[in-house]
Amino acid sequence: MGCKLPDKFKLLDKNFNELQIPVGVRAAGIEVSSIARERNTATVEGIPGIINYGSDFSTRPINLIFTLTTDYDFDFSLMRNELFDLLTYNDSLYLVENALPSRMIEIGIDESVLPDKIALHFYSKIEVSAETVGLPFWRTKYTSQDIEKDGYSALVEKYGTADNIHINYVKYTHTANTFSIYNSGNVTIDPRNMMLYIQARYVKSTGNFTIENLTTGEKFIYKEKLDSNHLTIEGIKVKMGVYNRLRDTNREFISLVPGENKIKISNGTFEEIKFDCPFYYK
């Protein structure tokens, strides 16, 4: 027998742990579509055509192809059942394409599958229809604080060279009042539906402590006095210790557009401020 061909993809659980493909089963192929759009329109009497209210990204269909190779019916039945168990391991799974191992995408497998029996079970092909769950974007398995902690190296498979990491902007913890945060992805990181963690430590302010993204014009303002407190913005949650303090803010948040984001901190002092997020790709 010849050497086993390499797998084309792997599956991870919700904690990003790799799930083992059953022995005799190969993750043989992956077909990824572009992201669908949902457009909002309306018609108005007396106006020709439709009024376009814009669109948003929808879902992304993905097809997975498995092959099963065996000499015996019993082995085929066992491999088939183990594969079915894998595909229903969780409500959703993370998919990693081995050609681009630094990124993953969350998928759901809801349709039943039927093996295509060939040559009396010696070889069988199974095509699985999946669809993105939640965000339709690929995201890095690592976050910006991993780069901060480990240092960036293009030779490390964890990062590689495909994710557009800028070697001049690999710092995501700062002590100055003005600095840059680089979003290596091609999707704006929106804290309303993406992971964006910001923490300012030992903040002192008489009021209106402001984190501003000069690139977008967005401002987050904490209105109350701060006396060496740790201020944490986790998505759209604002925490002071274990307490939710959203009511003490202007209820607005900053996002990170692709590329360089110039950040300015005003109306207070702090020991350090750190940004933690993965990067997202269409």
HELIX and SHEET records of a PDB file:
HELIX    1   1 ASP A   73  LEU A   87  1                                  15    
HELIX    2   2 SER A  144  ASP A  150  1                                   7    
HELIX    3   3 LEU A  246  ASP A  248  5                                   3    
SHEET    1   A 7 GLU A  18  LEU A  19  0                                        
SHEET    2   A 7 PHE A   9  LEU A  12 -1                                        
SHEET    3   A 7 LEU A  93  GLU A  97 -1                                        
SHEET    4   A 7 ARG A 103  GLY A 108 -1                                        
SHEET    5   A 7 TYR A 123  THR A 132 -1                                        
SHEET    6   A 7 PRO A  61  THR A  69 -1                                        
SHEET    7   A 7 VAL A  25  VAL A  32 -1                                        
SHEET    1   B 6 GLU A  18  LEU A  19  0                                        
SHEET    2   B 6 PHE A   9  LEU A  12 -1                                        
SHEET    3   B 6 LEU A  93  GLU A  97 -1                                        
SHEET    4   B 6 ARG A 103  GLY A 108 -1                                        
SHEET    5   B 6 TRP A 138  THR A 140 -1                                        
SHEET    6   B 6 TYR A 280  TYR A 281 -1                                        
SHEET    1   C 6 GLU A  18  LEU A  19  0                                        
SHEET    2   C 6 PHE A   9  LEU A  12 -1                                        
SHEET    3   C 6 LEU A  93  GLU A  97 -1                                        
SHEET    4   C 6 ARG A 103  GLY A 108 -1                                        
SHEET    5   C 6 TYR A 123  THR A 132 -1                                        
SHEET    6   C 6 ASP A 116  ILE A 118 -1                                        
SHEET    1   D 2 ARG A  37  ALA A  42  0                                        
SHEET    2   D 2 ILE A  51  PHE A  57 -1                                        
SHEET    1   E 6 THR A 173  HIS A 174  0                                        
SHEET    2   E 6 GLU A 272  ASP A 276 -1                                        
SHEET    3   E 6 TYR A 197  SER A 205 -1                                        
SHEET    4   E 6 LEU A 226  GLU A 234 -1                                        
SHEET    5   E 6 LYS A 237  MET A 240 -1                                        
SHEET    6   E 6 TYR A 243  ASN A 244 -1                                        
SHEET    1   F 4 THR A 178  ASN A 183  0                                        
SHEET    2   F 4 GLY A 259  SER A 266 -1                                        
SHEET    3   F 4 PHE A 209  ASN A 213 -1                                        
SHEET    4   F 4 GLU A 218  TYR A 222 -1                                        
END                                                                             
